[in-house]
Amino acid sequence: MTIHDFDMIRYLTGSEAKEIYASGEVLIDQAIKDAGDIDTAVVTVKMENGAICVIDNSRKSVYGYDQRAEVFGSKGCVAVSNDKASSAVISTADAVYSEKPLWFFLERYIQSYRDEIKSFIQAIEQDKPTEVNVYDGLQPVRMGLAAKLSLLEGRPVKLTEIKA
């Protein structure tokens, strides 16, 4: 359930993963445990450039598709929040109200999918390499395998332990 988060941290840090430590439990759905998986996880990733990334993940978000990112360092911070149907916030003496995050991933990423298809078509038409290549597809898979091994063995796993 974390494969796209691995894509994102590679993009945000401009670096490759060096070491992964994963911890998780089944806290929501026994059927997930029966299938041999977890539904709640925290993954710490050390990047080759020194960045340290933390991914919190759960298979259930009752208020919508929750996906946020925050990057901070010695020169500042940038935070990206959830997409919502409206940016309106109503504040009263009793509470502060806002829209829930969009529920389904297609609602959130339709423009991204359009841009991706457009980029792919342009690469074909202009006989240029695609922006994302086989290596970019392989790295998150290796990171996922390292995270799974870390979860099973209870230890940090270096990416060099996972064959390319």
N, C-alpha and C positions, 0 to 999 in steps of 0.2 A: 504493500500500500504506500510505499515511499519512493517509488522509482522516479516519479516526476520531480520530487523534492531533490533527489540526487542530481537530476538535470539542472535544476534551478541553482543549486549552490555552486556547481561548476561554472555556470554563466555569471552569477553575481560576484564570485571571487576571482574569476579569470584564472583559475588554478585547478589542478587535479587533486583528487583525494590521495592521502598518504596512509591514513589509519582510521579505522571505524570501530566504535564501540556501541553496541546496541543492547538495550534492556527493554523487556516487555512482559506483559501479562494478558490474561483473558479476564477482563473486568465487565464485559457487556453481554456477550453471547456465548453460551456453552457450546453451541454448534460449531463455532470457530475453533474452539479447543478440540472438539471431537475430530475436526478436519486436520488437526496438527498445526494450527497457526495461532496467532495472537491477534487481539483487536486494539491494543493500546501499546504504544511504543515511544521511547525516547532514544534518539540516535545522535551520538557525538562524532563529528568527522573532523579530523585534522587534515588540513590541506597542505600541499607542498610549499606554498608561499607563506606558511605560518598562520593563516587564518584558522579559526576554530568555529565550526558551525554546529548548531544544535537544532534538531528537528523533533518537534512534538507531533505525534500522530495518533489519531483515533478513528476507528471505522464508523463512529456515530457522532453526529453533530445535530442535535434536535432543532437548532435554530437556523439551519441552512448550510450551504457548502462553505465552510470556513477555511480560508487559505490566505494567510498573511505572511509578510516577510519584513524583517528588520535587519539592517546592516549598520553597525556602529563601530567607530574607531576613534583614534586620537584627534582627528580633524572634524568629526561630526557624525551625523546619523541620518539615515533615510529609512522611512517606514512606508510600506505599501499595505493598504487596508483592503478589506473585502469589497467586491463590487456589490452595489445595492440598486434596487429599482429607482430609488430616489436618494438624494444627498440631504434631504430635509431632516432637521433635528428639532423636535418640539421639547422645550424645557418649561416645566411648571414647578410649583412649590412642592409637588408630590413626587415627581420623577422626571427623568429625561428619556424621551422616546425617539427611536429611529427605526428605519426599515431593517428587516432581517437580511442577511446576505442572500444573494440569489441562490435558489435551491439546487439547480442542476448544472453540471459543468458545461453543458452545451450553451446555456444562457450566458455563462461568463466568458467563454472562449471562442464564440463564433467569429469574431473579428480576427483573432489569432489564426484560426483555421483558414479563413479567407486569405490572409497575408501569406501563410505557409504555402498554400496552393499557388498563389500568384508568383511567389519566389521560385517555386519548383518549375512552373511553366516558363518563367523568364530564363532560368538556367538551361532548360532544353532549347528554347528558341535562340539563345545567344551562345549556345555551346560552351557554357561556363560551369565550373563545379557548383554543386549545391551548397547552400550555407551550412547545412548539417550533413555529416557524412557517416560512414560506417563506424568510425572510431567513436563518434558522439553517441551512437546507439549502443556500442559495446560497453563504454565506461560505466554507465548507470547499472547495467546488468552485473558487472564485476563488483560494483559497490554493494548491490543487493545481496550478492553471494557472500561478500565479506560480512555484511550485517547479519545475515542468517547464521553464518559460522560463529560470529561473536555472540549472538544470542544463545546458541546451543552450547558453546564452550565457556561462556561467562568471562570473556577476555577481549581486549582490543585485538583487532586483526589488521595486519598491514596489507595493503593492496598487492604488494609483491607476492603474497601467499596465494593469490587468486590468478590462475593462468589467464593470459590474454587469448 
